[in-house]
């Protein structure tokens, strides 16, 4: 049954099947601790050889606060403000790092409190509604950017210390620097914090909140999927395997309400 479910739809790739079965395997491993009779699908089933998705690092609120505090210590001031706001935006919205880097100043609707993401992954565009505090933080950065670099060389919302658009070759090393300053770098054989983990953490926190509040997760999952820019809710379902607490809540709901997915 697990393999039959994991290989749907049939026209997708083996890596997609492996992702789906990996979620089942993690859930089954949790259930096995409660009842040894629960079978765990063997690791070699639907294996993709040497390919293994990286285990996600789920950032806590304290981790995010530490990253933003580290960003405030960067120099010069424009670089500091840019990375503090960037980390905050990724944490608060779950946007992809590439989407945030491509944002232009006109992509923010201050009145409606939303961000327009143009032609992102798979050519899809969407609107990202933001909490008022997120919009306030973006407005503070916008005013500071205008003071520190009145005439940037691009229309980019986030600008580098030289006034240009952010690029991966500078964002990733700086983020690694922030991780080191915040004391978040992990030892070997442990999940490594990455920029993409902020998006993963947003999804996990949202699902945790829905489970704790007793919401109908199955009904709301398409909303989260659309907000994150996923093509199908099944892409978002992968986040269920992220943390034991989330899997425990899913198991409790399964016992009380029946299947949730």
SULBELMO-V95506 format. One record per residue. RES is the residue in one letter. PHI is phi in whole degrees, -180 to 180 (* if undefined). PSI is psi in radians with two decimals (* if undefined). D_LAST is the distance of its C-alpha to the last C-alpha in Angstrom with 1 decimal. Layout:
res=<RES:RES>
phi=<PHI:PHI>
psi=<PSI:PSI>
d_last=<D_LAST:D_LAST>
This chain:
res=<X:X:X:X:X:X:X:X:X:X:X:X:X:X:X:X:X:X:X:X:X:X:X:X:X:X:X:X:X:X:X:X:X:X:X:X:X:X:X:X:X:X:X:X:X:X:X:X:X:X:X:X:X:X:X:X:X:X:X:X:X:X:X:X:X:X:X:X:X:X:X:X:X:X:X:X:X:X:X:X:X:X:X:X:X:X:X:X:X:X:X:X:X:X:X:X:X:X:X:X:X:X:X:X:X:X:X:X:X:X:X:X:X:X:X:X:X:X:X:X:X:X:X:X:X:X:X:X:X:X:X:X:X:X:X:X:X:X:X:X:X:X:X:X:X:X:X:X:X:X:X:X:X:X:X:X:X:X:X:X:X:X:X:X:X:X:X:X:X:X:X:X:X:X:X:X:X:X:X:X:X:X:X:X:X:X:X:X:X:X:X:X:X:X:X:X:X:X:X:X:X:X:X:X:X:X:X:X:X:X:X:X:X:X:X:X:X:X:X:X:X:X:X:X:X:X:X:X:X:X:X:X:X:X:X:X:X:X:X:X:X:X:X:X:X:X:X:X:X:X:X:X:X:X:X:X:X:X:X:X:X>
phi=<*:-64:-67:-61:-70:-66:-93:-109:-73:-71:-93:-96:-89:-59:-65:-63:-61:-64:-60:-66:-68:-62:-65:-63:-62:-64:-66:-65:-65:-65:-64:-64:-70:-89:-146:-58:-72:-71:-84:-104:-55:-59:-63:-79:-73:57:-69:-109:74:-80:-73:-141:-64:-65:-66:-76:-99:-98:-75:-86:-60:-66:-61:-66:-62:-67:-64:-69:-66:-64:-64:-66:-93:-71:-130:-73:-56:-66:-62:-61:-65:-62:-77:-64:-71:-62:-61:-63:-66:-62:-70:-83:-122:71:-66:-71:-60:-63:-65:-66:-68:-86:-60:-104:-62:-80:-83:-105:-97:-67:-72:-86:58:-143:-114:-97:-99:-98:43:-85:-57:63:73:-91:-116:-161:-108:-111:-73:-115:-67:-53:-67:-67:-63:-62:-66:-66:-68:-61:-64:-60:-68:-67:-61:-65:-76:-80:-145:-62:-127:-65:-83:-142:-85:-60:-71:-90:-125:-79:-66:-103:87:-100:-71:-66:-129:-59:-66:-105:-68:-64:-62:-67:-64:-63:-62:-64:-60:-65:-65:-83:72:-104:-67:-103:-76:-64:67:-127:-56:-98:-68:-135:-59:-62:-63:-66:-68:-59:-65:-60:-64:-64:-63:-64:-64:-60:-64:-64:-63:-65:-83:77:-73:-80:-64:-60:-73:-91:-58:-61:-66:-64:-60:-66:-61:-81:85:-79:-74:-134:-58:-61:-65:-75:-59:-56:-68:-60:-85:-76:-135:-58:-62:-66:-68:-65:-65:-64:-66:-62:-66:-62:-70:-89:-115:93:-56:-108:-131>
psi=<-0.70:-0.79:-0.69:-0.72:-0.75:-0.49:0.42:2.44:2.76:-0.32:0.24:-3.10:2.79:-0.56:-0.67:-0.77:-0.73:-0.68:-0.81:-0.77:-0.52:-0.67:-0.73:-0.75:-0.75:-0.72:-0.74:-0.63:-0.67:-0.80:-0.55:-0.52:-0.40:-0.60:1.87:-0.28:-0.30:2.16:2.45:2.14:2.25:2.64:-0.51:-0.19:2.22:0.56:2.56:0.52:-2.22:-0.20:2.25:2.17:2.44:2.39:2.29:2.56:2.15:2.00:2.36:2.95:-0.66:-0.65:-0.80:-0.72:-0.67:-0.68:-0.75:-0.61:-0.69:-0.66:-0.60:-0.29:-0.04:2.76:2.65:3.14:-0.65:-0.74:-0.72:-0.86:-0.67:-0.84:-0.53:-0.77:-0.66:-0.83:-0.74:-0.73:-0.79:-0.66:-0.65:-0.36:-0.30:0.32:2.68:2.59:-0.69:-0.63:-0.74:-0.68:-0.53:-0.09:2.35:2.85:-0.55:-0.06:-0.07:2.14:1.74:-0.55:-0.81:-0.08:0.90:2.78:2.33:2.06:2.05:2.32:1.05:-2.57:2.37:0.36:0.29:2.50:2.72:2.92:2.31:1.84:2.36:2.64:2.56:-0.63:-0.56:-0.78:-0.68:-0.74:-0.68:-0.64:-0.71:-0.76:-0.72:-0.74:-0.71:-0.70:-0.72:-0.57:-0.74:-0.52:1.43:-0.49:1.30:2.74:-0.08:2.99:0.08:2.46:-0.86:2.29:2.66:3.11:-0.21:0.11:0.07:3.13:2.54:2.56:2.73:-0.62:-0.31:-0.54:-0.83:-0.81:-0.67:-0.69:-0.68:-0.66:-0.73:-0.71:-0.75:-0.78:-0.57:-0.10:0.55:-0.08:2.37:2.75:3.11:2.68:0.35:2.67:2.32:2.27:2.31:2.92:-0.77:-0.40:-0.41:-0.66:-0.79:-0.76:-0.66:-0.80:-0.75:-0.78:-0.66:-0.80:-0.71:-0.76:-0.71:-0.76:-0.77:-0.59:-0.05:0.36:2.80:1.64:-0.67:-0.70:-0.55:-0.28:-0.69:-0.51:-0.80:-0.70:-0.77:-0.73:-0.69:-0.22:0.39:2.65:-0.73:2.66:-0.44:-0.53:-0.65:-0.51:-0.48:-0.48:-0.26:-0.47:0.15:-0.83:2.54:-0.65:-0.71:-0.70:-0.62:-0.74:-0.67:-0.69:-0.71:-0.74:-0.64:-0.71:-0.62:-0.59:-0.16:-2.98:2.46:-0.18:*>
d_last=<13.9:12.8:15.4:14.6:11.0:12.6:15.3:13.6:15.2:18.5:20.6:19.4:21.2:21.2:20.6:17.3:16.4:17.8:15.7:12.4:13.9:15.3:12.1:11.4:15.1:15.2:12.6:14.5:17.7:16.9:16.2:19.4:21.4:20.6:21.2:23.1:22.1:18.6:19.1:18.5:18.5:22.0:22.6:24.5:21.7:20.9:23.2:24.6:27.9:29.2:26.4:24.2:22.3:24.0:22.5:21.9:24.2:22.7:25.5:26.4:28.3:31.4:30.9:30.6:33.6:35.5:34.8:36.0:39.0:39.8:39.6:42.2:44.6:44.5:47.6:48.7:47.4:45.6:43.6:42.8:41.6:39.6:37.6:37.1:35.7:33.6:31.9:31.3:29.9:27.4:26.3:26.1:24.3:22.4:24.6:25.4:28.9:30.2:29.2:31.1:34.1:34.3:34.3:37.6:39.3:38.8:35.0:34.8:35.1:36.7:36.9:33.3:32.1:30.0:30.1:30.1:28.7:30.5:29.5:27.2:25.1:25.0:27.6:25.2:26.6:25.1:26.2:25.3:26.1:27.7:28.6:32.3:33.1:31.7:33.9:36.8:36.5:36.5:39.5:41.4:40.8:41.9:45.1:45.8:45.2:47.7:50.3:49.9:49.7:50.9:50.9:48.0:48.2:44.9:42.7:40.0:38.7:38.6:41.9:43.3:46.5:48.4:46.9:44.8:41.1:39.1:38.6:36.4:39.5:40.3:37.0:35.7:38.9:39.2:35.6:36.5:39.6:37.7:35.5:38.7:40.4:37.4:37.4:33.8:34.6:33.2:34.9:34.1:31.0:29.1:26.6:28.9:28.6:28.6:28.6:25.1:23.9:24.7:21.9:19.5:20.7:20.2:16.5:16.2:18.4:16.6:13.3:15.5:17.3:14.5:13.4:17.1:17.8:15.3:13.7:10.7:8.7:6.1:9.5:11.3:9.6:11.6:14.6:14.5:14.0:17.0:19.0:18.8:19.7:16.9:16.9:13.2:10.1:9.4:12.6:11.7:8.7:11.7:13.0:10.8:13.4:16.3:17.6:17.7:17.6:14.2:12.9:14.9:13.5:9.9:11.6:13.5:10.9:9.3:13.0:13.9:11.3:9.4:5.8:3.8:0.0>
